[in-house]
Amino acid sequence: MLARVLVLLCALLAAPPAFAGSLRVTVLTPEGRPVADAVVALDAPHAGPIRFAWPMRIAQRNMQFEPFVLIAPAGATVAFPNLDDVRHQVYSFSQAGPFELRLYGHDETRSVQFRNVGVIAIGCNIHDQMSAFIYVVDTPYAAKTGADGVAVIPDVPAGAATLTVWHPYMRAPDNRLTHAVTIAADGNALSFSVRLRAPPEHHSAY
């Protein structure tokens, strides 16, 4: 009998979490305007390597970085292709992943591996109007909002979790808000109101 109980307990502990469907998060300003490029991340149990559907790449095109915000898993290698006809020198002083890519030209690519969780603010030493951010996570449950202010995370596990909403210009400590949430068995639709600072004069992100 004891052996059967132990086997059953081990099976329960090894069972994967119950999945609830999609988590849909809408991020708006207090005036009701949608906030694009806000990262929504759910800190919940997961197993296996973290992979996202989008490419691990920030291109230099038309004297801007594309995309403005990239979500990457810890350990990912991000490519920085130069699609402009001028040379760029890409860098970051961020504590989570400082780097510098010396001047390189059209159709050349450089790559950087980001091992640490955190926010990587990126610029170009030659062109001050260029800026972007890499949000490095250790969870597969992450997405960013589109032009409609909506982010959708599929196949989230049911139960208690911590939800983080981040934007580079959010008026909050570390540009983020954290909420305790309970994911229902049929998924959730949540909405958050955030205040944003004005972006630098040389860049408008929303």
C-alpha positions in Angstrom: 0.0 0.0 0.0 2.8 2.4 0.9 4.5 1.7 -2.4 1.3 2.5 -4.3 0.9 5.8 -2.4 4.5 6.8 -3.2 4.0 6.0 -6.9 0.8 8.0 -7.0 2.5 11.0 -5.2 5.4 10.9 -7.7 3.1 10.9 -10.6 1.2 13.9 -9.3 4.4 15.8 -8.7 5.6 15.0 -12.2 2.4 15.9 -13.9 2.5 19.0 -16.1 0.5 22.0 -15.1 -3.1 22.4 -16.4 -3.3 24.8 -19.2 -6.0 27.4 -19.4 -6.0 28.8 -22.9 -5.0 32.3 -23.8 -4.2 35.3 -21.6 -5.3 38.5 -23.3 -4.0 41.8 -21.8 -5.0 45.3 -22.9 -2.7 48.2 -22.0 -4.2 51.7 -22.2 -3.3 55.2 -21.1 -5.6 56.9 -18.6 -7.2 58.7 -21.6 -8.0 55.3 -23.2 -5.3 55.4 -25.9 -3.7 52.0 -26.7 -0.1 51.5 -25.6 2.0 49.7 -28.2 5.3 47.9 -27.4 4.4 47.2 -23.8 5.8 43.8 -22.6 3.5 41.5 -20.7 5.2 38.6 -18.9 3.7 35.9 -16.7 5.9 34.3 -14.0 4.4 30.8 -13.9 5.8 27.2 -13.8 7.1 25.9 -17.0 9.4 23.2 -18.3 11.8 22.8 -21.2 13.6 25.4 -23.3 12.0 28.8 -24.0 11.4 29.6 -27.6 9.4 32.4 -29.2 7.8 32.6 -32.7 9.4 35.9 -33.7 13.0 36.1 -35.0 15.8 37.0 -32.5 16.9 40.1 -34.6 17.0 43.9 -34.4 17.6 45.4 -37.8 18.9 48.8 -38.6 16.6 50.2 -41.3 15.9 53.8 -42.4 18.1 55.1 -39.5 15.9 53.3 -36.9 16.0 50.0 -35.1 13.3 47.4 -36.0 11.6 46.3 -33.8 11.7 49.0 -31.1 11.1 46.3 -28.4 12.2 42.7 -28.7 11.4 40.0 -26.2 14.2 37.3 -26.0 14.8 34.3 -23.7 17.9 34.3 -21.5 20.7 32.8 -23.4 19.4 33.9 -26.8 21.7 35.2 -29.5 20.3 38.3 -31.2 21.4 39.4 -34.7 21.9 43.0 -35.6 21.8 43.3 -39.5 22.6 46.7 -41.0 20.1 47.3 -43.9 21.1 51.0 -44.3 23.5 52.4 -46.7 25.5 54.0 -43.9 27.6 52.5 -41.1 26.3 52.0 -37.6 27.9 51.3 -34.2 25.4 49.6 -32.0 26.0 49.5 -28.2 24.4 49.2 -24.8 25.6 50.2 -21.3 22.8 48.3 -19.6 24.0 46.2 -16.6 22.1 43.1 -17.8 24.2 43.0 -21.0 26.6 45.7 -22.0 28.2 45.3 -25.5 29.6 47.3 -28.4 29.6 46.5 -32.1 32.2 48.5 -33.9 31.3 50.3 -37.1 29.9 48.0 -39.8 28.2 48.7 -43.1 25.4 47.7 -45.4 24.3 44.1 -45.5 26.7 43.2 -42.7 25.5 41.5 -39.5 26.8 41.3 -36.0 25.4 39.1 -33.2 25.3 39.2 -29.4 24.3 36.6 -26.8 22.3 37.8 -23.8 22.6 35.5 -20.9 21.0 37.6 -18.1 17.4 38.5 -17.4 16.8 42.2 -17.6 16.3 45.2 -19.9 18.9 46.0 -22.5 18.7 49.6 -23.8 20.3 49.9 -27.2 21.6 52.9 -29.1 23.9 53.9 -32.0 27.0 55.8 -31.3 26.7 57.6 -34.6 22.9 58.3 -34.8 21.3 59.6 -31.6 17.8 59.1 -32.9 18.2 55.4 -33.0 17.0 53.5 -29.9 15.6 50.1 -29.0 15.1 47.7 -26.1 15.6 44.0 -25.5 13.5 42.6 -22.7 15.2 39.3 -21.7 13.0 36.8 -19.8 13.2 33.4 -18.2 9.5 32.6 -18.9 7.9 31.4 -22.1 4.7 33.3 -21.2 5.5 36.7 -22.7 4.3 38.9 -25.4 4.2 42.6 -26.4 1.2 44.8 -27.3 0.5 45.8 -30.8 -0.8 49.1 -32.1 -4.2 48.2 -30.6 -2.6 47.9 -27.1 -3.4 44.2 -26.9 -1.0 41.3 -26.1 -2.0 37.7 -26.3 -0.1 34.9 -24.5 -1.3 31.4 -25.6 -1.4 28.2 -23.5 -0.9 29.8 -20.1 -1.1 27.5 -17.0 -4.1 27.8 -14.8 -3.6 29.0 -11.2 -1.9 31.7 -9.3 0.9 33.7 -11.0 2.6 37.1 -11.1 2.0 39.3 -14.1 4.5 42.1 -15.1 3.7 44.9 -17.5 6.7 46.9 -18.7 7.2 49.8 -21.1 10.4 51.9 -21.6 8.5 55.1 -20.9 6.2 53.9 -18.1 5.8 56.2 -15.1 6.6 53.5 -12.5 9.7 52.1 -10.7 11.9 50.3 -13.2 9.3 51.2 -15.8 7.1 48.3 -14.7 4.0 47.3 -12.8 3.6 43.9 -11.1 0.3 42.2 -10.3 -0.7 39.0 -8.6 -3.3 37.2 -10.8 -5.2 34.0 -10.9 -5.5 32.4 -14.3 -8.9 30.8 -14.7 -9.4 27.4 -16.3 -10.9 29.0 -19.4 -8.3 31.8 -19.7 -8.4 35.5 -18.8 -8.9 38.9 -20.4 -7.3 41.7 -18.3 -6.9 45.4 -18.8 -4.4 47.9 -17.3 -4.1 51.6 -17.3 -0.6 53.0 -17.3 0.9 56.5 -17.4 3.8 57.2 -19.8 6.5 59.7 -19.8 7.2 61.7 -23.0 9.8 59.9 -25.1 13.1 61.7 -26.0 12.7 64.4 -28.5 14.5 62.4 -31.2 12.2 59.4 -30.9 8.5 58.7 -30.6 7.5 55.2 -29.6 3.7 55.7 -29.4 
